[in-house]
Amino acid sequence: MNLGVAIKSIRKKLNITQFDLAEKCNISQTSLSQIETGLKRPSSKTLKKICDVLDVPESVVYILAMQETDVPSSKASIYNMLFPSIKSLALQIVGNEYLEPVISRRVVESAVA
């Protein structure tokens, strides 16, 4: 399971810089970089902050973080058959239809600030 890769892919899909995400989560950019590269695992508190800022349920991050090595070899064929569809559905949550309200809210927040 690689939470960092999942966080990075969501962040990039939402066009948020590493610096901006780190700042909004009150963590250093170095810490976020270490999380995204897998050098460091986020605490549950940090993961919650990241998910709140990205406006994505933690469950989506865990789904996107799943890797074939997380699955017992006896279940690999089922994983390989089902996971691409599950991953696609999870990505739709952070896709364009989901992104519009997030962008609108950010524009309003920027205008207010």
Jmol script that loads the backbone (N, CA, C; Angstrom):
load data "model"
ATOM      1  N   MET A   1       0.859  -1.169   0.000  1.00  0.00           N
ATOM      2  CA  MET A   1       0.000   0.000   0.000  1.00  0.00           C
ATOM      3  C   MET A   1       0.901   1.226   0.000  1.00  0.00           C
ATOM      4  N   ASN A   2       0.660   2.101  -0.951  1.00  0.00           N
ATOM      5  CA  ASN A   2       1.481   3.296  -1.059  1.00  0.00           C
ATOM      6  C   ASN A   2       0.591   4.536  -1.005  1.00  0.00           C
ATOM      7  N   LEU A   3       0.384   5.043   0.205  1.00  0.00           N
ATOM      8  CA  LEU A   3      -0.470   6.212   0.398  1.00  0.00           C
ATOM      9  C   LEU A   3       0.106   7.440  -0.304  1.00  0.00           C
ATOM     10  N   GLY A   4       1.419   7.554  -0.326  1.00  0.00           N
ATOM     11  CA  GLY A   4       2.060   8.711  -0.939  1.00  0.00           C
ATOM     12  C   GLY A   4       1.765   8.840  -2.421  1.00  0.00           C
ATOM     13  N   VAL A   5       1.826   7.736  -3.128  1.00  0.00           N
ATOM     14  CA  VAL A   5       1.524   7.754  -4.561  1.00  0.00           C
ATOM     15  C   VAL A   5       0.069   8.158  -4.779  1.00  0.00           C
ATOM     16  N   ALA A   6      -0.826   7.664  -3.939  1.00  0.00           N
ATOM     17  CA  ALA A   6      -2.243   8.015  -4.055  1.00  0.00           C
ATOM     18  C   ALA A   6      -2.452   9.504  -3.790  1.00  0.00           C
ATOM     19  N   ILE A   7      -1.831  10.025  -2.751  1.00  0.00           N
ATOM     20  CA  ILE A   7      -1.957  11.449  -2.419  1.00  0.00           C
ATOM     21  C   ILE A   7      -1.425  12.305  -3.559  1.00  0.00           C
ATOM     22  N   LYS A   8      -0.272  11.925  -4.080  1.00  0.00           N
ATOM     23  CA  LYS A   8       0.337  12.684  -5.176  1.00  0.00           C
ATOM     24  C   LYS A   8      -0.557  12.670  -6.416  1.00  0.00           C
ATOM     25  N   SER A   9      -1.124  11.520  -6.756  1.00  0.00           N
ATOM     26  CA  SER A   9      -1.969  11.458  -7.955  1.00  0.00           C
ATOM     27  C   SER A   9      -3.238  12.297  -7.792  1.00  0.00           C
ATOM     28  N   ILE A  10      -3.815  12.290  -6.597  1.00  0.00           N
ATOM     29  CA  ILE A  10      -5.000  13.117  -6.346  1.00  0.00           C
ATOM     30  C   ILE A  10      -4.620  14.592  -6.399  1.00  0.00           C
ATOM     31  N   ARG A  11      -3.520  14.948  -5.756  1.00  0.00           N
ATOM     32  CA  ARG A  11      -3.063  16.343  -5.745  1.00  0.00           C
ATOM     33  C   ARG A  11      -2.841  16.851  -7.161  1.00  0.00           C
ATOM     34  N   LYS A  12      -2.182  16.046  -7.982  1.00  0.00           N
ATOM     35  CA  LYS A  12      -1.907  16.455  -9.357  1.00  0.00           C
ATOM     36  C   LYS A  12      -3.190  16.539 -10.176  1.00  0.00           C
ATOM     37  N   LYS A  13      -4.103  15.606  -9.953  1.00  0.00           N
ATOM     38  CA  LYS A  13      -5.380  15.627 -10.676  1.00  0.00           C
ATOM     39  C   LYS A  13      -6.162  16.902 -10.355  1.00  0.00           C
ATOM     40  N   LEU A  14      -5.997  17.402  -9.136  1.00  0.00           N
ATOM     41  CA  LEU A  14      -6.679  18.626  -8.716  1.00  0.00           C
ATOM     42  C   LEU A  14      -5.860  19.890  -9.006  1.00  0.00           C
ATOM     43  N   ASN A  15      -4.707  19.702  -9.656  1.00  0.00           N
ATOM     44  CA  ASN A  15      -3.826  20.825 -10.005  1.00  0.00           C
ATOM     45  C   ASN A  15      -3.432  21.664  -8.789  1.00  0.00           C
ATOM     46  N   ILE A  16      -3.053  20.979  -7.724  1.00  0.00           N
ATOM     47  CA  ILE A  16      -2.589  21.646  -6.512  1.00  0.00           C
ATOM     48  C   ILE A  16      -1.093  21.382  -6.397  1.00  0.00           C
ATOM     49  N   THR A  17      -0.328  22.421  -6.120  1.00  0.00           N
ATOM     50  CA  THR A  17       1.111  22.228  -5.975  1.00  0.00           C
ATOM     51  C   THR A  17       1.410  21.576  -4.628  1.00  0.00           C
ATOM     52  N   GLN A  18       2.551  20.965  -4.570  1.00  0.00           N
ATOM     53  CA  GLN A  18       2.987  20.342  -3.322  1.00  0.00           C
ATOM     54  C   GLN A  18       3.114  21.416  -2.236  1.00  0.00           C
ATOM     55  N   PHE A  19       3.639  22.570  -2.605  1.00  0.00           N
ATOM     56  CA  PHE A  19       3.796  23.664  -1.656  1.00  0.00           C
ATOM     57  C   PHE A  19       2.440  24.096  -1.088  1.00  0.00           C
ATOM     58  N   ASP A  20       1.452  24.291  -1.975  1.00  0.00           N
ATOM     59  CA  ASP A  20       0.126  24.734  -1.528  1.00  0.00           C
ATOM     60  C   ASP A  20      -0.548  23.703  -0.622  1.00  0.00           C
ATOM     61  N   LEU A  21      -0.456  22.430  -0.995  1.00  0.00           N
ATOM     62  CA  LEU A  21      -1.071  21.393  -0.160  1.00  0.00           C
ATOM     63  C   LEU A  21      -0.403  21.342   1.207  1.00  0.00           C
ATOM     64  N   ALA A  22       0.914  21.377   1.225  1.00  0.00           N
ATOM     65  CA  ALA A  22       1.647  21.331   2.498  1.00  0.00           C
ATOM     66  C   ALA A  22       1.262  22.516   3.375  1.00  0.00           C
ATOM     67  N   GLU A  23       1.201  23.697   2.777  1.00  0.00           N
ATOM     68  CA  GLU A  23       0.866  24.908   3.531  1.00  0.00           C
ATOM     69  C   GLU A  23      -0.541  24.804   4.135  1.00  0.00           C
ATOM     70  N   LYS A  24      -1.502  24.338   3.338  1.00  0.00           N
ATOM     71  CA  LYS A  24      -2.887  24.235   3.818  1.00  0.00           C
ATOM     72  C   LYS A  24      -3.051  23.152   4.884  1.00  0.00           C
ATOM     73  N   CYS A  25      -2.137  22.184   4.875  1.00  0.00           N
ATOM     74  CA  CYS A  25      -2.188  21.101   5.868  1.00  0.00           C
ATOM     75  C   CYS A  25      -1.329  21.399   7.094  1.00  0.00           C
ATOM     76  N   ASN A  26      -0.647  22.543   7.082  1.00  0.00           N
ATOM     77  CA  ASN A  26       0.259  22.925   8.162  1.00  0.00           C
ATOM     78  C   ASN A  26       1.374  21.902   8.389  1.00  0.00           C
ATOM     79  N   ILE A  27       1.911  21.403   7.276  1.00  0.00           N
ATOM     80  CA  ILE A  27       3.087  20.537   7.340  1.00  0.00           C
ATOM     81  C   ILE A  27       4.122  21.138   6.387  1.00  0.00           C
ATOM     82  N   SER A  28       5.360  20.726   6.541  1.00  0.00           N
ATOM     83  CA  SER A  28       6.395  21.255   5.657  1.00  0.00           C
ATOM     84  C   SER A  28       6.295  20.589   4.286  1.00  0.00           C
ATOM     85  N   GLN A  29       6.793  21.299   3.284  1.00  0.00           N
ATOM     86  CA  GLN A  29       6.820  20.724   1.943  1.00  0.00           C
ATOM     87  C   GLN A  29       7.725  19.497   1.927  1.00  0.00           C
ATOM     88  N   THR A  30       8.777  19.530   2.724  1.00  0.00           N
ATOM     89  CA  THR A  30       9.680  18.380   2.823  1.00  0.00           C
ATOM     90  C   THR A  30       8.933  17.156   3.342  1.00  0.00           C
ATOM     91  N   SER A  31       8.105  17.345   4.377  1.00  0.00           N
ATOM     92  CA  SER A  31       7.324  16.218   4.917  1.00  0.00           C
ATOM     93  C   SER A  31       6.382  15.664   3.867  1.00  0.00           C
ATOM     94  N   LEU A  32       5.698  16.553   3.146  1.00  0.00           N
ATOM     95  CA  LEU A  32       4.777  16.091   2.107  1.00  0.00           C
ATOM     96  C   LEU A  32       5.537  15.357   1.008  1.00  0.00           C
ATOM     97  N   SER A  33       6.684  15.875   0.635  1.00  0.00           N
ATOM     98  CA  SER A  33       7.513  15.205  -0.368  1.00  0.00           C
ATOM     99  C   SER A  33       7.915  13.809   0.100  1.00  0.00           C
ATOM    100  N   GLN A  34       8.298  13.696   1.364  1.00  0.00           N
ATOM    101  CA  GLN A  34       8.674  12.393   1.919  1.00  0.00           C
ATOM    102  C   GLN A  34       7.490  11.440   1.940  1.00  0.00           C
ATOM    103  N   ILE A  35       6.300  11.964   2.205  1.00  0.00           N
ATOM    104  CA  ILE A  35       5.092  11.135   2.183  1.00  0.00           C
ATOM    105  C   ILE A  35       4.831  10.662   0.754  1.00  0.00           C
ATOM    106  N   GLU A  36       4.882  11.591  -0.197  1.00  0.00           N
ATOM    107  CA  GLU A  36       4.575  11.251  -1.585  1.00  0.00           C
ATOM    108  C   GLU A  36       5.577  10.290  -2.204  1.00  0.00           C
ATOM    109  N   THR A  37       6.817  10.328  -1.738  1.00  0.00           N
ATOM    110  CA  THR A  37       7.828   9.420  -2.289  1.00  0.00           C
ATOM    111  C   THR A  37       7.933   8.120  -1.500  1.00  0.00           C
ATOM    112  N   GLY A  38       7.152   7.999  -0.442  1.00  0.00           N
ATOM    113  CA  GLY A  38       7.139   6.764   0.326  1.00  0.00           C
ATOM    114  C   GLY A  38       8.222   6.663   1.381  1.00  0.00           C
ATOM    115  N   LEU A  39       8.977   7.740   1.600  1.00  0.00           N
ATOM    116  CA  LEU A  39      10.010   7.717   2.637  1.00  0.00           C
ATOM    117  C   LEU A  39       9.409   7.809   4.031  1.00  0.00           C
ATOM    118  N   LYS A  40       8.209   8.374   4.097  1.00  0.00           N
ATOM    119  CA  LYS A  40       7.541   8.594   5.373  1.00  0.00           C
ATOM    120  C   LYS A  40       6.061   8.249   5.204  1.00  0.00           C
ATOM    121  N   ARG A  41       5.475   7.647   6.215  1.00  0.00           N
ATOM    122  CA  ARG A  41       4.052   7.333   6.173  1.00  0.00           C
ATOM    123  C   ARG A  41       3.312   8.405   6.980  1.00  0.00           C
ATOM    124  N   PRO A  42       2.240   8.963   6.438  1.00  0.00           N
ATOM    125  CA  PRO A  42       1.532  10.016   7.180  1.00  0.00           C
ATOM    126  C   PRO A  42       0.850   9.463   8.425  1.00  0.00           C
ATOM    127  N   SER A  43       0.839  10.248   9.480  1.00  0.00           N
ATOM    128  CA  SER A  43       0.080   9.855  10.671  1.00  0.00           C
ATOM    129  C   SER A  43      -1.402   9.932  10.297  1.00  0.00           C
ATOM    130  N   SER A  44      -2.241   9.342  11.106  1.00  0.00           N
ATOM    131  CA  SER A  44      -3.677   9.390  10.819  1.00  0.00           C
ATOM    132  C   SER A  44      -4.176  10.833  10.847  1.00  0.00           C
ATOM    133  N   LYS A  45      -3.601  11.646  11.727  1.00  0.00           N
ATOM    134  CA  LYS A  45      -3.983  13.064  11.816  1.00  0.00           C
ATOM    135  C   LYS A  45      -3.589  13.809  10.537  1.00  0.00           C
ATOM    136  N   THR A  46      -2.378  13.561  10.058  1.00  0.00           N
ATOM    137  CA  THR A  46      -1.908  14.213   8.825  1.00  0.00           C
ATOM    138  C   THR A  46      -2.714  13.740   7.623  1.00  0.00           C
ATOM    139  N   LEU A  47      -2.994  12.447   7.558  1.00  0.00           N
ATOM    140  CA  LEU A  47      -3.791  11.923   6.447  1.00  0.00           C
ATOM    141  C   LEU A  47      -5.178  12.558   6.433  1.00  0.00           C
ATOM    142  N   LYS A  48      -5.768  12.725   7.600  1.00  0.00           N
ATOM    143  CA  LYS A  48      -7.084  13.359   7.686  1.00  0.00           C
ATOM    144  C   LYS A  48      -7.019  14.801   7.190  1.00  0.00           C
ATOM    145  N   LYS A  49      -5.972  15.531   7.598  1.00  0.00           N
ATOM    146  CA  LYS A  49      -5.809  16.917   7.137  1.00  0.00           C
ATOM    147  C   LYS A  49      -5.679  16.972   5.619  1.00  0.00           C
ATOM    148  N   ILE A  50      -4.850  16.084   5.080  1.00  0.00           N
ATOM    149  CA  ILE A  50      -4.637  16.053   3.629  1.00  0.00           C
ATOM    150  C   ILE A  50      -5.953  15.770   2.913  1.00  0.00           C
ATOM    151  N   CYS A  51      -6.691  14.796   3.398  1.00  0.00           N
ATOM    152  CA  CYS A  51      -7.971  14.449   2.774  1.00  0.00           C
ATOM    153  C   CYS A  51      -8.972  15.594   2.883  1.00  0.00           C
ATOM    154  N   ASP A  52      -8.981  16.272   4.018  1.00  0.00           N
ATOM    155  CA  ASP A  52      -9.879  17.418   4.194  1.00  0.00           C
ATOM    156  C   ASP A  52      -9.545  18.522   3.199  1.00  0.00           C
ATOM    157  N   VAL A  53      -8.265  18.825   3.051  1.00  0.00           N
ATOM    158  CA  VAL A  53      -7.845  19.879   2.122  1.00  0.00           C
ATOM    159  C   VAL A  53      -8.153  19.478   0.678  1.00  0.00           C
ATOM    160  N   LEU A  54      -7.895  18.208   0.329  1.00  0.00           N
ATOM    161  CA  LEU A  54      -8.179  17.736  -1.022  1.00  0.00           C
ATOM    162  C   LEU A  54      -9.665  17.486  -1.250  1.00  0.00           C
ATOM    163  N   ASP A  55     -10.431  17.497  -0.152  1.00  0.00           N
ATOM    164  CA  ASP A  55     -11.870  17.248  -0.197  1.00  0.00           C
ATOM    165  C   ASP A  55     -12.182  15.878  -0.798  1.00  0.00           C
ATOM    166  N   VAL A  56     -11.439  14.887  -0.289  1.00  0.00           N
ATOM    167  CA  VAL A  56     -11.556  13.510  -0.758  1.00  0.00           C
ATOM    168  C   VAL A  56     -11.682  12.597   0.463  1.00  0.00           C
ATOM    169  N   PRO A  57     -12.609  11.649   0.437  1.00  0.00           N
ATOM    170  CA  PRO A  57     -12.713  10.712   1.563  1.00  0.00           C
ATOM    171  C   PRO A  57     -11.430   9.882   1.723  1.00  0.00           C
ATOM    172  N   GLU A  58     -11.077   9.603   2.968  1.00  0.00           N
ATOM    173  CA  GLU A  58      -9.885   8.780   3.226  1.00  0.00           C
ATOM    174  C   GLU A  58      -9.976   7.429   2.519  1.00  0.00           C
ATOM    175  N   SER A  59     -11.175   6.887   2.424  1.00  0.00           N
ATOM    176  CA  SER A  59     -11.342   5.586   1.782  1.00  0.00           C
ATOM    177  C   SER A  59     -10.865   5.612   0.329  1.00  0.00           C
ATOM    178  N   VAL A  60     -11.052   6.738  -0.353  1.00  0.00           N
ATOM    179  CA  VAL A  60     -10.590   6.864  -1.738  1.00  0.00           C
ATOM    180  C   VAL A  60      -9.067   6.805  -1.781  1.00  0.00           C
ATOM    181  N   VAL A  61      -8.416   7.463  -0.839  1.00  0.00           N
ATOM    182  CA  VAL A  61      -6.949   7.431  -0.788  1.00  0.00           C
ATOM    183  C   VAL A  61      -6.476   5.990  -0.568  1.00  0.00           C
ATOM    184  N   TYR A  62      -7.129   5.277   0.344  1.00  0.00           N
ATOM    185  CA  TYR A  62      -6.733   3.891   0.594  1.00  0.00           C
ATOM    186  C   TYR A  62      -6.972   3.007  -0.624  1.00  0.00           C
ATOM    187  N   ILE A  63      -8.058   3.242  -1.335  1.00  0.00           N
ATOM    188  CA  ILE A  63      -8.317   2.454  -2.547  1.00  0.00           C
ATOM    189  C   ILE A  63      -7.223   2.716  -3.581  1.00  0.00           C
ATOM    190  N   LEU A  64      -6.911   3.995  -3.803  1.00  0.00           N
ATOM    191  CA  LEU A  64      -5.899   4.331  -4.800  1.00  0.00           C
ATOM    192  C   LEU A  64      -4.496   3.916  -4.372  1.00  0.00           C
ATOM    193  N   ALA A  65      -4.295   3.723  -3.084  1.00  0.00           N
ATOM    194  CA  ALA A  65      -2.985   3.320  -2.571  1.00  0.00           C
ATOM    195  C   ALA A  65      -2.750   1.813  -2.683  1.00  0.00           C
ATOM    196  N   MET A  66      -3.792   1.077  -2.930  1.00  0.00           N
ATOM    197  CA  MET A  66      -3.682  -0.381  -2.963  1.00  0.00           C
ATOM    198  C   MET A  66      -2.810  -0.838  -4.130  1.00  0.00           C
ATOM    199  N   GLN A  67      -1.978  -1.838  -3.863  1.00  0.00           N
ATOM    200  CA  GLN A  67      -1.091  -2.408  -4.867  1.00  0.00           C
ATOM    201  C   GLN A  67      -1.278  -3.914  -4.909  1.00  0.00           C
ATOM    202  N   GLU A  68      -0.893  -4.500  -6.008  1.00  0.00           N
ATOM    203  CA  GLU A  68      -1.053  -5.946  -6.168  1.00  0.00           C
ATOM    204  C   GLU A  68      -0.319  -6.718  -5.076  1.00  0.00           C
ATOM    205  N   THR A  69       0.782  -6.175  -4.584  1.00  0.00           N
ATOM    206  CA  THR A  69       1.545  -6.851  -3.532  1.00  0.00           C
ATOM    207  C   THR A  69       0.788  -6.884  -2.200  1.00  0.00           C
ATOM    208  N   ASP A  70      -0.279  -6.083  -2.077  1.00  0.00           N
ATOM    209  CA  ASP A  70      -1.098  -6.078  -0.864  1.00  0.00           C
ATOM    210  C   ASP A  70      -2.079  -7.249  -0.826  1.00  0.00           C
ATOM    211  N   VAL A  71      -2.210  -7.917  -1.959  1.00  0.00           N
ATOM    212  CA  VAL A  71      -3.225  -8.958  -2.104  1.00  0.00           C
ATOM    213  C   VAL A  71      -2.558 -10.330  -2.034  1.00  0.00           C
ATOM    214  N   PRO A  72      -3.141 -11.256  -1.276  1.00  0.00           N
ATOM    215  CA  PRO A  72      -2.580 -12.614  -1.252  1.00  0.00           C
ATOM    216  C   PRO A  72      -2.558 -13.205  -2.661  1.00  0.00           C
ATOM    217  N   SER A  73      -1.539 -13.978  -2.958  1.00  0.00           N
ATOM    218  CA  SER A  73      -1.403 -14.542  -4.310  1.00  0.00           C
ATOM    219  C   SER A  73      -2.624 -15.362  -4.712  1.00  0.00           C
ATOM    220  N   SER A  74      -3.306 -15.960  -3.729  1.00  0.00           N
ATOM    221  CA  SER A  74      -4.498 -16.760  -4.048  1.00  0.00           C
ATOM    222  C   SER A  74      -5.659 -15.885  -4.537  1.00  0.00           C
ATOM    223  N   LYS A  75      -5.582 -14.586  -4.293  1.00  0.00           N
ATOM    224  CA  LYS A  75      -6.648 -13.657  -4.707  1.00  0.00           C
ATOM    225  C   LYS A  75      -6.203 -12.743  -5.855  1.00  0.00           C
ATOM    226  N   ALA A  76      -5.006 -12.943  -6.365  1.00  0.00           N
ATOM    227  CA  ALA A  76      -4.444 -12.048  -7.384  1.00  0.00           C
ATOM    228  C   ALA A  76      -5.292 -11.981  -8.644  1.00  0.00           C
ATOM    229  N   SER A  77      -5.833 -13.102  -9.079  1.00  0.00           N
ATOM    230  CA  SER A  77      -6.625 -13.073 -10.323  1.00  0.00           C
ATOM    231  C   SER A  77      -7.905 -12.254 -10.141  1.00  0.00           C
ATOM    232  N   ILE A  78      -8.544 -12.366  -8.989  1.00  0.00           N
ATOM    233  CA  ILE A  78      -9.741 -11.565  -8.709  1.00  0.00           C
ATOM    234  C   ILE A  78      -9.362 -10.087  -8.633  1.00  0.00           C
ATOM    235  N   TYR A  79      -8.262  -9.799  -7.949  1.00  0.00           N
ATOM    236  CA  TYR A  79      -7.780  -8.421  -7.849  1.00  0.00           C
ATOM    237  C   TYR A  79      -7.539  -7.839  -9.244  1.00  0.00           C
ATOM    238  N   ASN A  80      -6.819  -8.586 -10.076  1.00  0.00           N
ATOM    239  CA  ASN A  80      -6.500  -8.102 -11.419  1.00  0.00           C
ATOM    240  C   ASN A  80      -7.747  -7.905 -12.279  1.00  0.00           C
ATOM    241  N   MET A  81      -8.766  -8.657 -12.005  1.00  0.00           N
ATOM    242  CA  MET A  81     -10.000  -8.526 -12.763  1.00  0.00           C
ATOM    243  C   MET A  81     -10.828  -7.330 -12.276  1.00  0.00           C
ATOM    244  N   LEU A  82     -10.908  -7.132 -10.965  1.00  0.00           N
ATOM    245  CA  LEU A  82     -11.796  -6.119 -10.404  1.00  0.00           C
ATOM    246  C   LEU A  82     -11.142  -4.760 -10.144  1.00  0.00           C
ATOM    247  N   PHE A  83      -9.883  -4.763  -9.757  1.00  0.00           N
ATOM    248  CA  PHE A  83      -9.276  -3.523  -9.302  1.00  0.00           C
ATOM    249  C   PHE A  83      -9.250  -2.397 -10.334  1.00  0.00           C
ATOM    250  N   PRO A  84      -8.992  -2.662 -11.601  1.00  0.00           N
ATOM    251  CA  PRO A  84      -9.022  -1.542 -12.567  1.00  0.00           C
ATOM    252  C   PRO A  84     -10.360  -0.794 -12.558  1.00  0.00           C
ATOM    253  N   SER A  85     -11.459  -1.497 -12.438  1.00  0.00           N
ATOM    254  CA  SER A  85     -12.774  -0.836 -12.389  1.00  0.00           C
ATOM    255  C   SER A  85     -12.963  -0.080 -11.084  1.00  0.00           C
ATOM    256  N   ILE A  86     -12.534  -0.675  -9.993  1.00  0.00           N
ATOM    257  CA  ILE A  86     -12.655  -0.020  -8.685  1.00  0.00           C
ATOM    258  C   ILE A  86     -11.800   1.250  -8.659  1.00  0.00           C
ATOM    259  N   LYS A  87     -10.589   1.156  -9.183  1.00  0.00           N
ATOM    260  CA  LYS A  87      -9.700   2.320  -9.231  1.00  0.00           C
ATOM    261  C   LYS A  87     -10.312   3.415 -10.102  1.00  0.00           C
ATOM    262  N   SER A  88     -10.879   3.044 -11.213  1.00  0.00           N
ATOM    263  CA  SER A  88     -11.519   4.007 -12.103  1.00  0.00           C
ATOM    264  C   SER A  88     -12.665   4.735 -11.400  1.00  0.00           C
ATOM    265  N   LEU A  89     -13.467   3.989 -10.665  1.00  0.00           N
ATOM    266  CA  LEU A  89     -14.565   4.613  -9.910  1.00  0.00           C
ATOM    267  C   LEU A  89     -14.036   5.569  -8.848  1.00  0.00           C
ATOM    268  N   ALA A  90     -12.980   5.167  -8.162  1.00  0.00           N
ATOM    269  CA  ALA A  90     -12.386   6.029  -7.136  1.00  0.00           C
ATOM    270  C   ALA A  90     -11.841   7.311  -7.764  1.00  0.00           C
ATOM    271  N   LEU A  91     -11.219   7.196  -8.929  1.00  0.00           N
ATOM    272  CA  LEU A  91     -10.686   8.379  -9.603  1.00  0.00           C
ATOM    273  C   LEU A  91     -11.790   9.314 -10.068  1.00  0.00           C
ATOM    274  N   GLN A  92     -12.953   8.778 -10.373  1.00  0.00           N
ATOM    275  CA  GLN A  92     -14.080   9.620 -10.774  1.00  0.00           C
ATOM    276  C   GLN A  92     -14.517  10.528  -9.630  1.00  0.00           C
ATOM    277  N   ILE A  93     -14.303  10.088  -8.409  1.00  0.00           N
ATOM    278  CA  ILE A  93     -14.658  10.918  -7.255  1.00  0.00           C
ATOM    279  C   ILE A  93     -13.814  12.186  -7.241  1.00  0.00           C
ATOM    280  N   VAL A  94     -12.573  12.088  -7.720  1.00  0.00           N
ATOM    281  CA  VAL A  94     -11.729  13.275  -7.805  1.00  0.00           C
ATOM    282  C   VAL A  94     -11.622  13.775  -9.241  1.00  0.00           C
ATOM    283  N   GLY A  95     -12.483  13.293 -10.105  1.00  0.00           N
ATOM    284  CA  GLY A  95     -12.482  13.695 -11.507  1.00  0.00           C
ATOM    285  C   GLY A  95     -13.209  14.999 -11.738  1.00  0.00           C
ATOM    286  N   ASN A  96     -13.418  15.304 -12.990  1.00  0.00           N
ATOM    287  CA  ASN A  96     -14.002  16.584 -13.396  1.00  0.00           C
ATOM    288  C   ASN A  96     -15.367  16.855 -12.790  1.00  0.00           C
ATOM    289  N   GLU A  97     -16.235  15.863 -12.727  1.00  0.00           N
ATOM    290  CA  GLU A  97     -17.569  16.100 -12.179  1.00  0.00           C
ATOM    291  C   GLU A  97     -17.508  16.414 -10.690  1.00  0.00           C
ATOM    292  N   TYR A  98     -16.476  15.955 -10.031  1.00  0.00           N
ATOM    293  CA  TYR A  98     -16.290  16.221  -8.606  1.00  0.00           C
ATOM    294  C   TYR A  98     -15.471  17.492  -8.416  1.00  0.00           C
ATOM    295  N   LEU A  99     -14.603  17.769  -9.378  1.00  0.00           N
ATOM    296  CA  LEU A  99     -13.664  18.873  -9.271  1.00  0.00           C
ATOM    297  C   LEU A  99     -14.344  20.230  -9.325  1.00  0.00           C
ATOM    298  N   GLU A 100     -15.422  20.370 -10.094  1.00  0.00           N
ATOM    299  CA  GLU A 100     -16.068  21.671 -10.270  1.00  0.00           C
ATOM    300  C   GLU A 100     -16.452  22.340  -8.955  1.00  0.00           C
ATOM    301  N   PRO A 101     -17.148  21.655  -8.023  1.00  0.00           N
ATOM    302  CA  PRO A 101     -17.462  22.312  -6.750  1.00  0.00           C
ATOM    303  C   PRO A 101     -16.209  22.668  -5.944  1.00  0.00           C
ATOM    304  N   VAL A 102     -15.161  21.861  -6.044  1.00  0.00           N
ATOM    305  CA  VAL A 102     -13.924  22.128  -5.309  1.00  0.00           C
ATOM    306  C   VAL A 102     -13.292  23.408  -5.840  1.00  0.00           C
ATOM    307  N   ILE A 103     -13.224  23.547  -7.170  1.00  0.00           N
ATOM    308  CA  ILE A 103     -12.646  24.746  -7.766  1.00  0.00           C
ATOM    309  C   ILE A 103     -13.490  25.960  -7.414  1.00  0.00           C
ATOM    310  N   SER A 104     -14.791  25.832  -7.526  1.00  0.00           N
ATOM    311  CA  SER A 104     -15.678  26.954  -7.209  1.00  0.00           C
ATOM    312  C   SER A 104     -15.478  27.410  -5.772  1.00  0.00           C
ATOM    313  N   ARG A 105     -15.383  26.473  -4.843  1.00  0.00           N
ATOM    314  CA  ARG A 105     -15.198  26.809  -3.444  1.00  0.00           C
ATOM    315  C   ARG A 105     -13.860  27.512  -3.245  1.00  0.00           C
ATOM    316  N   ARG A 106     -12.810  27.050  -3.943  1.00  0.00           N
ATOM    317  CA  ARG A 106     -11.481  27.666  -3.812  1.00  0.00           C
ATOM    318  C   ARG A 106     -11.506  29.081  -4.360  1.00  0.00           C
ATOM    319  N   VAL A 107     -12.214  29.301  -5.468  1.00  0.00           N
ATOM    320  CA  VAL A 107     -12.304  30.638  -6.030  1.00  0.00           C
ATOM    321  C   VAL A 107     -12.992  31.568  -5.043  1.00  0.00           C
ATOM    322  N   VAL A 108     -14.080  31.099  -4.430  1.00  0.00           N
ATOM    323  CA  VAL A 108     -14.801  31.903  -3.437  1.00  0.00           C
ATOM    324  C   VAL A 108     -13.907  32.176  -2.237  1.00  0.00           C
ATOM    325  N   GLU A 109     -13.196  31.130  -1.755  1.00  0.00           N
ATOM    326  CA  GLU A 109     -12.315  31.309  -0.605  1.00  0.00           C
ATOM    327  C   GLU A 109     -11.205  32.305  -0.923  1.00  0.00           C
ATOM    328  N   SER A 110     -10.671  32.264  -2.140  1.00  0.00           N
ATOM    329  CA  SER A 110      -9.604  33.197  -2.537  1.00  0.00           C
ATOM    330  C   SER A 110     -10.127  34.619  -2.599  1.00  0.00           C
ATOM    331  N   ALA A 111     -11.347  34.765  -3.093  1.00  0.00           N
ATOM    332  CA  ALA A 111     -11.951  36.091  -3.212  1.00  0.00           C
ATOM    333  C   ALA A 111     -12.223  36.701  -1.834  1.00  0.00           C
ATOM    334  N   VAL A 112     -12.573  35.839  -0.877  1.00  0.00           N
ATOM    335  CA  VAL A 112     -12.880  36.305   0.477  1.00  0.00           C
ATOM    336  C   VAL A 112     -11.599  36.663   1.225  1.00  0.00           C
ATOM    337  N   ALA A 113     -10.530  35.920   0.959  1.00  0.00           N
ATOM    338  CA  ALA A 113      -9.264  36.105   1.699  1.00  0.00           C
ATOM    339  C   ALA A 113      -8.565  37.382   1.404  1.00  0.00           C
TER     340      ALA A 113
END
end "model"
wireframe off; spacefill off
backbone 0.3
color backbone group
